[in-house]
Amino acid sequence: MAHLFVYGTLKRGGANHRVLAELGARFACEATTVERRTLVDLGPYPALLTRDAARDETATEVHGEIFEVDDAAMAVVDAFEGVPELYRREGVGLRAADGTARSAFTYALARRPPRHARVLADGRYAGGGDRLDEGVTEEQLEG
């Protein structure tokens, strides 16, 4: 069983949460990243940017949810996220809502963000996002 930290449209109530629901993923808890990370809004969905000490110094913790996902189902989520071309799966340290330390996988943008990306200074993606029937595509990133 893998733990997956989601911060955007895969969260409960998000436009693409059905992907996790159909895979039988179980909600574990709300959480925030331990490290400051940069979260951007790309329009149809958000993206966590890869670690960059200088950029992340001005960022905040990213807010999201942890799900328990069957190991075999992670390949389906990887495909939905466009791994490895568009996003990459990486480990992240988390602080659960009850204060306990957790770790999970998450998805970070595998390239430079497009010019239209807007930094979410509070580390929260509040939009529902766009429903993506076929997953993330190159065209969506380009806007």
BELUR-V624675 format. One record per residue. N is the residue number from 0. RES is the residue in one letter. PSI is psi in degrees with one decimal (NA if undefined). OMEGA is omega in degrees with one decimal (999 if undefined). D_FIRST is the distance of its C-alpha to the first C-alpha in Angstrom with 2 decimals. Layout:
n:N res:RES psi:PSI omega:OMEGA d_first:D_FIRST
n:N res:RES psi:PSI omega:OMEGA d_first:D_FIRST
//
This chain:
n:0 res:M psi:129.2 omega:178.7 d_first:0.00
n:1 res:A psi:154.2 omega:173.0 d_first:3.80
n:2 res:H psi:132.4 omega:-177.1 d_first:6.83
n:3 res:L psi:125.8 omega:176.4 d_first:9.76
n:4 res:F psi:120.5 omega:178.9 d_first:13.33
n:5 res:V psi:144.3 omega:-173.0 d_first:15.81
n:6 res:Y psi:3.9 omega:-174.7 d_first:19.54
n:7 res:G psi:-124.4 omega:-172.2 d_first:21.40
n:8 res:T psi:-10.1 omega:176.4 d_first:21.61
n:9 res:L psi:-8.9 omega:178.1 d_first:17.94
n:10 res:K psi:161.0 omega:174.8 d_first:18.43
n:11 res:R psi:132.5 omega:-179.1 d_first:19.44
n:12 res:G psi:-9.2 omega:179.4 d_first:22.97
n:13 res:G psi:159.9 omega:-175.1 d_first:22.71
n:14 res:A psi:-24.2 omega:-176.8 d_first:24.20
n:15 res:N psi:16.0 omega:178.7 d_first:20.99
n:16 res:H psi:-26.6 omega:-179.0 d_first:18.57
n:17 res:R psi:-28.9 omega:179.4 d_first:18.95
n:18 res:V psi:-47.9 omega:178.8 d_first:16.72
n:19 res:L psi:-41.0 omega:-179.3 d_first:13.62
n:20 res:A psi:-43.8 omega:-179.3 d_first:15.25
n:21 res:E psi:-24.4 omega:178.3 d_first:15.91
n:22 res:L psi:-1.9 omega:179.5 d_first:12.34
n:23 res:G psi:20.4 omega:178.7 d_first:11.49
n:24 res:A psi:143.9 omega:-179.5 d_first:9.76
n:25 res:R psi:130.2 omega:175.7 d_first:10.49
n:26 res:F psi:130.9 omega:178.0 d_first:12.73
n:27 res:A psi:-52.1 omega:-178.4 d_first:12.15
n:28 res:C psi:166.4 omega:169.9 d_first:15.39
n:29 res:E psi:152.8 omega:-177.5 d_first:17.97
n:30 res:A psi:166.6 omega:172.6 d_first:18.24
n:31 res:T psi:154.2 omega:176.1 d_first:20.50
n:32 res:T psi:146.7 omega:176.6 d_first:20.34
n:33 res:V psi:-44.1 omega:178.9 d_first:21.93
n:34 res:E psi:153.2 omega:170.7 d_first:24.03
n:35 res:R psi:134.6 omega:179.2 d_first:26.45
n:36 res:R psi:153.9 omega:180.0 d_first:25.44
n:37 res:T psi:123.0 omega:177.4 d_first:27.45
n:38 res:L psi:132.1 omega:179.8 d_first:26.36
n:39 res:V psi:153.2 omega:174.7 d_first:28.67
n:40 res:D psi:121.7 omega:-179.5 d_first:29.49
n:41 res:L psi:1.9 omega:-176.7 d_first:30.06
n:42 res:G psi:-79.6 omega:-179.2 d_first:31.48
n:43 res:P psi:-17.5 omega:-178.6 d_first:29.07
n:44 res:Y psi:167.9 omega:177.9 d_first:26.02
n:45 res:P psi:173.2 omega:174.0 d_first:25.37
n:46 res:A psi:135.2 omega:170.0 d_first:24.22
n:47 res:L psi:129.4 omega:179.5 d_first:23.07
n:48 res:L psi:152.8 omega:178.1 d_first:25.35
n:49 res:T psi:160.7 omega:-177.3 d_first:24.50
n:50 res:R psi:134.8 omega:175.5 d_first:25.55
n:51 res:D psi:107.2 omega:-172.3 d_first:29.33
n:52 res:A psi:-45.3 omega:-177.5 d_first:30.88
n:53 res:A psi:-47.2 omega:-178.9 d_first:34.14
n:54 res:R psi:-43.6 omega:-175.7 d_first:32.80
n:55 res:D psi:-15.5 omega:178.0 d_first:30.03
n:56 res:E psi:-32.4 omega:-179.6 d_first:32.68
n:57 res:T psi:1.6 omega:-179.2 d_first:33.99
n:58 res:A psi:-173.7 omega:177.6 d_first:30.65
n:59 res:T psi:-179.3 omega:176.1 d_first:28.75
n:60 res:E psi:146.4 omega:178.7 d_first:25.22
n:61 res:V psi:135.0 omega:-178.0 d_first:23.18
n:62 res:H psi:138.7 omega:179.3 d_first:22.09
n:63 res:G psi:-156.4 omega:-176.3 d_first:19.04
n:64 res:E psi:146.6 omega:175.4 d_first:16.02
n:65 res:I psi:132.9 omega:175.9 d_first:12.40
n:66 res:F psi:148.1 omega:170.9 d_first:9.96
n:67 res:E psi:123.8 omega:-175.2 d_first:6.42
n:68 res:V psi:134.4 omega:176.2 d_first:5.76
n:69 res:D psi:138.8 omega:-178.4 d_first:4.73
n:70 res:D psi:-44.0 omega:-179.1 d_first:5.22
n:71 res:A psi:-32.6 omega:-179.2 d_first:8.68
n:72 res:A psi:-20.4 omega:179.2 d_first:9.39
n:73 res:M psi:-31.1 omega:177.5 d_first:9.37
n:74 res:A psi:-34.8 omega:177.8 d_first:12.55
n:75 res:V psi:-42.8 omega:178.6 d_first:14.12
n:76 res:V psi:-40.8 omega:176.0 d_first:13.72
n:77 res:D psi:-46.5 omega:-179.6 d_first:15.10
n:78 res:A psi:-41.6 omega:178.6 d_first:17.97
n:79 res:F psi:-38.4 omega:-178.0 d_first:18.68
n:80 res:E psi:-4.2 omega:178.2 d_first:18.98
n:81 res:G psi:31.6 omega:178.2 d_first:21.26
n:82 res:V psi:135.7 omega:2.4 d_first:19.44
n:83 res:P psi:-1.9 omega:-174.1 d_first:21.21
n:84 res:E psi:-43.5 omega:-173.7 d_first:24.65
n:85 res:L psi:-42.2 omega:177.3 d_first:24.31
n:86 res:Y psi:160.4 omega:172.6 d_first:21.20
n:87 res:R psi:146.4 omega:178.5 d_first:19.08
n:88 res:R psi:132.5 omega:179.3 d_first:15.54
n:89 res:E psi:158.7 omega:176.4 d_first:15.86
n:90 res:G psi:149.2 omega:179.7 d_first:14.50
n:91 res:V psi:139.5 omega:174.6 d_first:16.14
n:92 res:G psi:137.8 omega:-174.4 d_first:17.13
n:93 res:L psi:158.8 omega:171.5 d_first:17.24
n:94 res:R psi:115.2 omega:179.8 d_first:19.21
n:95 res:A psi:163.0 omega:-179.1 d_first:17.96
n:96 res:A psi:-28.8 omega:179.2 d_first:20.77
n:97 res:D psi:3.8 omega:176.6 d_first:21.34
n:98 res:G psi:-6.6 omega:-179.3 d_first:21.95
n:99 res:T psi:149.2 omega:177.6 d_first:19.05
n:100 res:A psi:136.5 omega:178.3 d_first:17.73
n:101 res:R psi:165.8 omega:170.8 d_first:14.21
n:102 res:S psi:152.6 omega:-177.2 d_first:12.76
n:103 res:A psi:172.2 omega:168.4 d_first:10.78
n:104 res:F psi:153.9 omega:171.3 d_first:11.46
n:105 res:T psi:176.5 omega:180.0 d_first:14.44
n:106 res:Y psi:129.2 omega:177.3 d_first:17.12
n:107 res:A psi:146.9 omega:179.9 d_first:20.63
n:108 res:L psi:131.0 omega:-174.3 d_first:23.73
n:109 res:A psi:15.2 omega:-178.1 d_first:24.50
n:110 res:R psi:177.2 omega:176.0 d_first:28.24
n:111 res:R psi:142.9 omega:178.1 d_first:31.00
n:112 res:P psi:149.4 omega:177.6 d_first:30.95
n:113 res:P psi:160.7 omega:-177.2 d_first:33.70
n:114 res:R psi:-31.7 omega:-176.9 d_first:36.90
n:115 res:H psi:-4.0 omega:-179.6 d_first:36.30
n:116 res:A psi:135.7 omega:-178.9 d_first:33.08
n:117 res:R psi:124.2 omega:-179.9 d_first:33.73
n:118 res:V psi:133.1 omega:174.9 d_first:32.22
n:119 res:L psi:92.2 omega:-170.3 d_first:30.65
n:120 res:A psi:-26.1 omega:-179.4 d_first:32.23
n:121 res:D psi:1.3 omega:177.7 d_first:30.48
n:122 res:G psi:18.9 omega:-178.5 d_first:26.94
n:123 res:R psi:133.5 omega:172.0 d_first:26.33
n:124 res:Y psi:110.3 omega:-174.4 d_first:26.11
n:125 res:A psi:-15.2 omega:-178.7 d_first:27.97
n:126 res:G psi:159.7 omega:175.9 d_first:28.59
n:127 res:G psi:-25.3 omega:-179.8 d_first:26.82
n:128 res:G psi:-179.1 omega:179.0 d_first:27.16
n:129 res:D psi:139.8 omega:174.4 d_first:27.97
n:130 res:R psi:127.9 omega:-178.4 d_first:26.18
n:131 res:L psi:102.8 omega:-177.7 d_first:25.20
n:132 res:D psi:-29.7 omega:-178.1 d_first:25.21
n:133 res:E psi:6.0 omega:-179.1 d_first:24.62
n:134 res:G psi:-172.3 omega:-176.2 d_first:22.58
n:135 res:V psi:139.4 omega:178.3 d_first:24.00
n:136 res:T psi:161.0 omega:177.2 d_first:27.20
n:137 res:E psi:-42.7 omega:-178.2 d_first:29.70
n:138 res:E psi:-37.2 omega:179.0 d_first:32.39
n:139 res:Q psi:-38.5 omega:-179.8 d_first:30.53
n:140 res:L psi:-34.7 omega:-177.3 d_first:30.19
n:141 res:E psi:-16.9 omega:176.7 d_first:33.90
n:142 res:G psi:NA omega:999 d_first:34.82
//
